[in-house]
Amino acid sequence: MAVETLTNLHGAVPRSRLAREIGERAARLAIEAGEWRVPWPGVLVPAARAVDPLALIGAATLFAGDDTVVCGRTAAWLYGCRATEPLPVHLAVPYGRKPRRYDGLVVHNGRDLSPDRAEHLDLPVLALDRVLADLLCRDHGPSAFAIYDEALGLAEDAEALRAEVRHRIGTRVDRRGARRAGLLVELAGGRPRSPAESRLQFRIVDLGFPNPVLNHPLHDATGRLLFLLDLAWPGLRIALEYDGHVAHSGRESADADADRQRELERRGYIVIRVTAADMKDITRVEQELAAAFRLRGLPVRRTPGVLEARRHRDRGWSPR
């Protein structure tokens, strides 16, 4: 029997169903031949989709049972947020069920899952506003902020989504991380061209600097758009330019970047370039940005660490 006639959830199928359809011996031989892969006990995906996130998420929900919902970063990915990786698969199960650990799965206990259960792409998933509130409260700060910022950009009504997430945070039973999340809800503008820009914005505000404007437009004398500044304080003519490949995929060459730099400097901007390496150690950027603010006559009384005072591992939060 063709694989296509068996699959029912993005390629995933219970092993028992395959055995019913073609017989136990034929099913075993098909698995041994590599036609099907077994990501977790009792569930199969076609070999051609063994690394397909949708197939693996489908298999995970079949494996975990009917009271399971997709949550966390995996749920955000299903909703279209590509600032995050969907794997390992994050699932939530009700309290009373002890999560078992398997490679490729992160299983959490969560309260009141049924009222917030939604169907998206034929998969059981937590409602988007709850997913975002959970991430902002409990996940790694820069990554959670990038996911939320992207979700705002994708939303038909960004302010309605912001209000829903704000309400979720305000009514959470578990108050851990709620203060930080409340700040992040208002900080995001929903205008990033890449997750890297959102992460950079987070890091800059976390260092104690004023919130920059993302993608600030710069026009010529006729009103024609010249380019967008990655992060800027237009009133002070200070700009941060991120040199990541994804962020600048629309720029044609290093020469174009050099022309851009010269034009900004001609207009009186102090331009600080940020690389991927700076995101691992932001010290140089912090020092140059502080110097730029002082040069503009506006020393910043900074309180670093307001957003990321606590660090959270991927397994360290629960959808509550």
N, C-alpha and C positions, 0 to 999 in steps of 0.2 A: 504494500500500500504506500502511495506517495506520501512524503512528509507533509506536503501542503494540506492534505485532507485530514490530517490528525491535529495540527496545531490549532490552539484556541486562544492563546494569550500571548501575542507577539512572538510566537514560535515555541513557547513553553507548553509542556504537556505533562500530566502525571504519568509516571511509569506504568501504573496500573491500567491506564487507558490504552497505552500502546500494547500491553500484554493482552488486553481484551480484544483488541482489533486484529492483531496478527498472530496471537498465541505467545505463550511464555517463552518457548524455545526460540522462536523467530525474533522476539524482542531482545532476548539475551544476546543472540548472535549479531543483531544490528548494533547493539551497544559495544560489543567486543570488536566489531569491525570499524568502529569509530564514526558510524553514521549519526549517532546521538551522543551527547555529552551529559554527564551527571554533575551539575554544579552543587547540588545538595541532595541528600537522600530522598528518593521517591519522586524526583522531578527531573525532566529531561529538556534539553534544547537541541535543535539540529546542529550538527557540527559546523555548518556554514554560518551559524549565528552565535557561536560559543563566546564571542567577546562583544556581542551586541548589547549595549546597556538595557534597551527595552526588553529584550528576551530574558536577560538575567533578572531584571526587576520583576517581570511576570513570573519567572520561576520561583523567585524569593517569596512572592505573595502566595503562590500555590503551596509552597513548602511550609510556610508559617501558619496558615489556616485562615478561616473565614473572618475571625475577629481582628485581623491584622490590617494596619494601614501603613502606606509609605509616608515617611516623614523626613524632616531635616533637609540636608543638602540634596538627597535623591529626589524628594518631592519638589524642591525648587527647580531642579533640572527638568523634571516632567512638565512644569509650568512654563518652561522656555528660558530659564535663567542659565546662561552658559558661563557665568562667572564662577561656577562650581563644577566639580566632577561628580557624576552620579554614583560612582563606585568608591568604596564598598556600599552595598545597598543598606540604607537606613530604614528600619521598620519600627513601628510602635505596636505594642500589645497591651491589653488592659492589665491593671494591677490584679494580682492573684495568679497570673501566669509567670513563672520564672523564666526569664529569657535564657536560652541556650546559646553558647558561642560557637560559631562556625566561621571558618575563613570566608571572607567576602561579605559577611553580614554583620551589621551593628544593630542589635535589638534593644529597644528601650521600653520601659514601662511608662504608661501615660494615663492621666485621668480623663474621663468624659470623652472618650474617643468617638463613640457612636454619633453624638450630635454634630461633631465636626467632620464626619466622614463624607467625602465627596467621591465622585467617579470622574476620572480624567484620563483620557486615552485608554479607556476600558480598564483602568486600574484603580484600586481603592487607595485614596490619598487624602491626607489632611487638607482642610480648606487653606487656601493660599495665605489669608491674613494670619492664621494661627501658625503656619509654617514660618512665616517671616518674623513673627513675634518671638517664637521659640529660638530661632537662630540669633536674633539680635540680643536676646537675653543670655544665651548660654554658649554660643559658638565663638570661635576665634574672631576677634573684633573686625580686623580689616576684611576678611573674607565674607563675614556676615553682612557687613555694610555694603560691599560690592554686589552681593546678591540682591539685597533690598533696593539699592540704587537702580540696578538693572530692571527689577520688577516694576518699579515706578515708571521707568521709561517704556516698558511694554504695556502698561495698563491703559485701558481706554479712558479712565478717569483717575489720574494719579492722586488727586487730592482726596477722592473718596477712599481709595486704597490706603492712603496715609492715615486717614481718620479711623479706618477699621483696625489697622495695626496698632495705632495709638490706644484704641479702646481695649484691644486684646492685652496689651502690656499693662494697662491700668487695672485690669480685672484678674490678672494671674494670681493663682493661689500661691505659687512659688515665687517669692519676690526677689530671688537672687538674680542679679544682673538687670533688674528693672530700671534702675536709675540710668545706667549707661544706655540701655535700649531707648529710654525716653529721649535722651540727647540725640541719638543716632536717627530716630524717626524724623526729627525736625531738620537735621543736618543735610540729609540727602536732597538733591535737586532733581533726580531722575533724568540727568542729561549727559551721562558719561558716554564717551565713544569707545571705551574699553574698560574692563574690570581693573586694569592697572591704574587708570586715572582715579577710580573710586578708592582704591587702596592707598594711593598717594594722598588723596584728600584726607582720608582718615588719619594717616600718619602725621600730616602737617597739623591738623587740629589737635591731635593727641599731644603734639609737642608744645601746645599752648598758643599757637598763632591764630589770628582771626580766620574765620571760614572763607576760603577763596571762592571766586566765581569760576565755574567750569565752563570751558568752551566759550569764552568771552569773544564776541565778534569784533574784528578790526576792519574798518572800511577805509577806502581812499576818499579823496576830496569829492568825487562824484557820487559817493554812496555805494560803490561797488564793494562787495565783500572780498577782502584780501585773504584772510584766513582766520581761524579760530585759535585763541590762546588756550592751551591745555588747562592751566590753573593760573588765575591772575587776581591781583588786587588793582583794578583799573584806576581808582582814584589816586593810588600811590605810584602807578606805573611800575609795578613789580610783576614779573611773570615767571612761572615754573614751566619748563618744557620737558616733557617726558620723552626720552629717546628710545622707547620700546618699539619693537617691530609692529606689534598689533596696534598700538595706539596710533602709529604714524603710517599705517599701511597705504594711505592715500597720497603720501608724499613721494615724489618721483625719485629723488636722489639726495645724496649728501650735499650736492651743490644747492638744491632747493632749500635744504635746512639752513645752509650758510646764508643764502639770500634772505631767508626769513629772519635769521638772527640779526643781520645787518639792518634790515628794515625796522625791526623793533628797537634796536639801539638808536637808530636815526630819530625815532619818535620819542626818545627819552626813556625807554624802558630799561630797567635792570633785569637781565635775563639770567636765570639760574637753570642749568641743564641737569636733568635727573636721569640716571641710568638704572638698569635692573639691579646692578650691584649696589646702588645706593639704597635700594629697598631692604637690603640685608643689613646695612649699616648706614643709617641716615645722618650720621654725625656731620659730614661735610655740608650736606644740604642745610641742616639746621644752623650751622655756623654762618654760612653765606646768606641765608635768609634773614637771620637776626641782624647781620651787618647791613643788609639792604634796608630793613626797617629803620635802623639807627640813622642811616644816611638820609632817609626821608624825614628825619626828625620825629619819628614815632617809635621810640623804644617800646617793646611789648613786654608787659609784666606777665610772664608766662607761668602757668601751673601745669607742667608736663604730667602725662599719665592719667588725665581725667577720663579718657575713654577706655583705656586698656590697663587699668590698675591691676586687674586679675587676669591671669591666663587660663584658658580652658582647653583641654584636650578634646579631640573629636568624640570620645566616649563619655565626656564629663557632663553632659546635659540630658535633661529629660523633657519630653513634650508635655508640659503640665499647664 
